Amino acid sequence: MIERRADSRSIRFYITAAVGVWLLGFAPLQSRGQIEDLLLAARTKRAAAAKQMIVLAVEQGLAALPPTAGQSNIYEFDADLDTFVPSRRLGPSAFRSPETLGRHKISLQMTGAFFELPQRTFGPIDYRVHGPVTTPYESAATRYALRTKATVGLMNFGVTAGLLPNLDVLFDLPLVITKAHAQEIFLADPALPGSNLALYEDEAFAPDHCPQHQPLGTCIIDDFLSSGDAILEHADFNQTRVRFPEETELGVGRIRIGGRLSTTLTNRVQIAFAPSILLPSPSEKQLAGSSSTAIVPRVLTVVNLAPWARYHLDLAYTYDFGEIELRHFSWASGFSLPFIVPSSAFDATVDFGATGEVFEQGIRWTPDQVSDGANTLTVLGDNELGTVMVGLVAGIRIDLVRGFTSSVGFTVPINDAGYRPDYMVSFSVEGKFPTELTSMAPDGTNLR
């Protein structure tokens, strides 16, 4: 509704609507329904954008976790035999390995991970209102912000099977637990809790000190806030007649099916082509993953610098068929130090390095535009998060019993782009059956 308020400085006009309550004022009766429809459509779309942002942030977080494919074994080149032979040393935990299991071998993996998307406030950001609802003026302006947080737990069950000496296939089933919270921050009338406030954009109502480079509506909103005639009110989405999933949710993430085809370039360098496909999550409403399909071509390289030092390089591109915010180039680079304790059955590998992702488009935390058919809200500022993400990774893998290993991995972002956790921790247990490895000739043929 439209009211008029006067004080010693100016006459100010604003549009206000309380949730479920309408006050008498100067607005024509036919405009009240338009205002209510517009504000409800805006709130519904902002809640949907907040939910989608958390889904995409969860997906980005899961993609940044250490690998789940079976890779506890490595091979060493034996110059006397002129072939690669199984090594007692263990494979990496923080990097994907190009080395395959061997024919008729199976690896079972169980991986758990935990991370928190920290409480963060996005915005505030201003919207311009156009349409009959702003009559007799051309437009009005309002302001919104978003505050979110989420806790994510993952339990992934994976199977890797060796079909040929140099060819593996893998299957991952992720179960994702999420607990999210989202709060809307909006311009409101201090005398009317739960209201939305929009201020007419007109030079007659602008303060004298309005900067030339600043949008007129932004200047008027700032003046209202500084005078106390408006406030930024906080409310959970579920308190505003818009449903948001705030209970602890359990769902199935995106199932991964892939392969790994390995070859040897020299007695020190091995590479593998490791493509995979991500199937749509059936639990997007539970924030467990995106309901879109993606393909992920990947190239893995390992360089044996010494028996106790190996360099890893992992390059991939994820093409998501439904979400452009999930399309990205990713890389991981670092070193593995597999070592053996003499006169002991204890073996371990320590990893350290860096990872990065460059996304095609940043996540939008609030919609670009909202319309009820007659009236439109259009965003005035930048509502897109960053696209370049870099982090540090580290991990350790140790022997448990013959054929079984355990690993722990850590990922820490080192820049502020996107919406990411402060850190991620993962752990896994992997078992191979049978426990003996298969020797390979340089051309990939099985020697057994």
Secondary structure, 3 states (H helix, E strand, C coil): CEEEEECCCCEEEEEEEECCECCCCCCCHHHHHHHHHHHHHHHHHHHHHHHHHHHHHHHHHHHCCCCCCCCCEEEEEECCCCEEEEEEEECCCCCCCCCCCCCCCEEEEEEEEEEEEEEEEEEEEEEEEECHHHCCCCEEEEEEEEEEEEEEEEEEEEEEEEEECCEEEEEEEEEEEEEEEEEEEEEECCCCCCEEEEEECCHHHCCCCCCCCCCHHHHHHHHHHHHCCCEEEEEEHHHCCCCCCCCCEEEECCCEEEEEEEEECCCCEEEEECCEEECCCCCHHHCCCCCCCEEECEEEEEEEEECCEEEEEEEEEEEECCCHHHCEEEEEEEEEEEEECCCCCCEEEEEEEEEEEEECCCCECCCCEEECCCCEEEECCCCECCCEEEEEEEEEEEEEECCEEEEEEEEEECCCCCCCCCCEEEEEEEEEECCCCCCECCCCCECC
